[in-house]
Amino acid sequence: MKGLANFIMRGRLQALLVAVAGSGSLLFCWISAAAIALVALRQGPGQGLWLLLWAVLPAGALMLVFGDSGPFALLLGTTALALVLRSTVSLPLALLASVPVGLLTGLGISVFGGELLAQMLAFFDQFLASLEQQMAADNAAVALPRPTALQVAGMLGAANAMLSVLCLLLARWWQAALYNPGGFGGEFRTLYYPPAVSTLLVVGAAALVAMGPEFRPWAAVCAVPLTAAGLALAHARVAQRGRGSGLLTALYVGWLLVDLVKLLVVLLAVVDSWWGFRQRWAAVGQDVRRRDEEDDRDNRG
């Protein structure tokens, strides 16, 4: 991946090639989004927006022909986060911008994405119908609830917010790997939200949930920055304890597969905003080192 980043930064033509080549593909649009973000972070908004204008052409064609706005939304969302990071030099603020990105994406899909929503609803209906048939083979007939168009729009908005964050983090890692080796790890491990921000995100999610079942998927948008902060806290703890990557691998596997782990990661970020785990760990570490030094002096005496 570092080799790809080096290729992107060799010149304008190379960056344009990567940005355009993947932007019209469902599988590789994330590479184009990260490439645009890398250029925007390193060379400024002008160069990043220039690449975006070319990249949205195949993404827009895909949206018009097949009704799939995913690559188009990801390019716009990632670029927006990169511009926020470039102007504020604050990773927490940049990731916080994923909330309006997700909400606007969901709103745009619900208003203009009728064809995409119809395709998604047909897919869910077919998938759930097959599950019903499998469950009915052993038990009585089961009727699983179908998602509504508004729920699907919220799911897609939350997914775009999370993917935009991941693409931005990839671009930031590329930037550090090329120009500041090891810098991204330290920056990510300090990712933290103060109590006022985390409380506002929780209240926003709770308000969306209270609006009814159709708005519950939209509440996941508010959890995206807190998810990143919770994962950053786990990275900080592993680094502080000097553990290997096995624990982090298990955490990410659990996060991908188990909804309870996703919730625990968010709760961990909220508690950390009030409790300040990193500061407490640092204080404990200093006390341990001080006692060790005192013991060494006593032993030498």
N, C-alpha and C positions, 0 to 999 in steps of 0.2 A: 504493500500500500504506500509506503514511503517513496518507492520508485515512481508510482503514478503521480504523487504530489510533486515530485521533482520534475516530471515531464510537463505537468500543467504549468509550472512556474518558469519553464524555459523561455516562453514567449507568448505573444498574443495568439498566434496561430494554433499553437498546441493547446492552449486553454480553450479556444473556440472549438477545436475538434472534439475535445472531451465533453464540453458542455452541450454541444449539439448532438453528438453521437448517441448519448444515452437518454436524452430528454424525451424522445418519442417512444421509449420502451418502458413497459410496466416493470421489468426486472432490473433495469439499470438507471432509472431516472434518479435514484438516490446518489449515484456517482456524479451525475451532472449537477445536482443541487449542491453537493459538498464542494465541487470544483468552483462553482460560482461564489460560494461563501468564502472559500480560501482566497480567491482573487480579491473579493471585496474587503476582506480583513487585511490583506497584505498591501494591496495597491490602491485601495480607496473605493468609495461608492461609485465613482464614474466608471471605472473599469468593470466593477461587478454588475452594474446596471446594463452596460453595453453587452456583456455576455448574456445576461438575462433576456434582453430583447431578441437575440438570435435563438436562444434555447427555447423560448416559448412558442416559436413557430412550429416545430414538429409536435410539441406538447399540445398546442392549440389545435393542430390538424387532427391529432388523435381524439381530442375532446369533441370536435365537430363531426367527425366521421363515425366514431364508435360510441360517443356519449360518455367516455371515461375522462373525468376531470382530475383524476388522482395525480398524474405527473405534473400537470399545470399548477395545481394547488400546492404541491410539494416544492416546486421551484420558487413560487412566490413566497411561501411561508418561510423557507430556509433563508432566502435572500433578505427578507424583512428582519429576521433574527440576527443575521450577520451585520446588517446595517446598524441595528441597535447596539450590538457588541462593539462595532468599530467606533461609534460615536460616544459611547459611555465608558468603554473599557471595563465593563462590569459583567461578568458571566451571570450572576444572579439576575440582574435586570434583563439581560438578553433572554434567558430562559423564562422569565416571568412574562415576556412578550408573547410566549406561545399560547397564553390564555386567549387574548384577543384574536390571534391567528386561528386557533381552533374554533372559537365561536363564530367568527366571520366565515370560515370555511363551511361550517355546518349550516349557517344561515344562507350562504350562497347556493349550496346544494339543494336545500329545501325549497328555494325560490326558483332557481334556474335549472336544477338537475333532475328534471322529471324523468328523462330517459334512463339515466343512471340509477335512480331510485327504483324505477320499474324493474330493471334488470336485477338489482339486489334483492328486491322483494320476491321476485320469481325464484331466485337462487335459494333464499331462506325457506320459501314454501316447499320447494322440491326436497331440500335437505331435511327439513322437519317431517315431511310426509314419509320419507324413507325411514327415519327414526321411529315414527309411529308404527309403521309396519313391522319393524324389528321387535319393538316392545310388545306389540299385540300378539306376536307368535307365542309368547310364554304367559302373558297375562291378559286381562280384559282390555278392551279397546281404550286407547289413550289419545287425548286431544291436546297437543302442545300449542301454547299461545304463539301467534305469529307477530313479529315486530311490525310496527307501523312505519310509514314513510318518515315521520318526524324522528322516531327513534333511530332509524338507520342513518339519517342525516347527522344526528348527534354522534353516533358511533364513528362515522367517517370524519367528522370534525375533530374528535379526540384522537383518532389515528393519525391524522395529518399533523396535529400539534406535536404528538410524540415523535413522529418520523422527522419533522423539521428540527426538533431538538437533537435527535441522534445525528442528523446530517451536519448540524452546526458543530456538535462536539467532535465529529470526525474531521471537519475542516480545521478546527482549533488544534486538534492533535497533529494534523499534517503541518500546520504552521509552526508548532513547537518543535516537531521532529526536524524540520528543515532549518529553523533559525534560532531555536532556543531549546535544545534537547533537555528533556526532563521537566520543562516548565509546565506542560499541561497537567501532569500528574499532581503537582503541588497546587495548581490553581483549582483543579476539580475537587481535590480533597478538602478544600476550605469552603466549598459551596454551602451556603447557609442563608436562611431567611429569618429576619427578626420576628418577634412575637406578633407585631401588628400585621405584618404581611401574611404570615401563616394563618392567623386567625381570620383575616379577610378572605383568604382562599377557602378555608373550611366553611365559613358562613355562606359564601357564594355557592359552594357545592351543596350545602344543606338546603339553601333556598331553591335551587333547581330541583332537588329531590322532592321537596315539599310541593312543587307545582304539579306533581302527578307522574304516573309511570312513563308518559311519553317524553318527559324531560330528564329522566334519570340518567340515560347515557350521556347527556350533555354535562352532567356534574363531573364526569371523568376528565373533562378539559381542565377544570380547576386543580385536579390532582397531578397534572403533568410536571409543573415545577417542583412540587413537593416530592414526587417520585425521584426526580434527579437529585434533590437534596438528600433524601434518604439513602440512595445508593452511594452518594459521595461520602456520607457518614460511615457507611460500611467500609469503603475503601480506606478512609482515614483510620479506622480502628484496626484493620488488617495491617496497614503500614506501621501504626504505632506499636502493635504487638510483634511485628516482624514475622508474621505468618506468611505462608505461601499463597498461591493463587487458588488452591483447592476450595477454600471456603467461599471465595468470590464466585467461582464457577458454580458451586452448589446453589448459591444465592440467586444467581441469574437464571439458572435452570428452573428453580422453584418459582421465581418471579414470572417467567414466561408461561408456566403451566398451571399455577395454582393462584386463584383469585385472592385467597386469604393472605398469601405472601405479599401480593400487591398492596393490600390494605395495610399490612403490618409495616411495609416500607414507608408508606405515607404517614402513618401514625408515628413512626420513629422520627421522621423529619419534623413533625409538629412538636413532639416532646423535646427534641433537641433545640428547637427555637426558644423554648422557655427554660430549659435545663442547662444548656451549654455543655454538652458532653465533651467536646474537644478540649475546652478550657479545664474541665475537671480532670480529664485524663492527663493533660500536661502538668497540672498541679501535683497529681499523684506521682507521676514520673519524677518530678523534681524532688519530692519528699523521699522517694526510694533511692535516688542517686545521692542525696545528701546523707541519708543513713548509711549507705554503702561507703561513702567517703569517710564518715566518722568512724565506722568499724575498721576501715583500713588504717586510719591514724592510730586507733587504740591498739590494733595488733602490732603495728610497728613500734609503738611506745612500750 
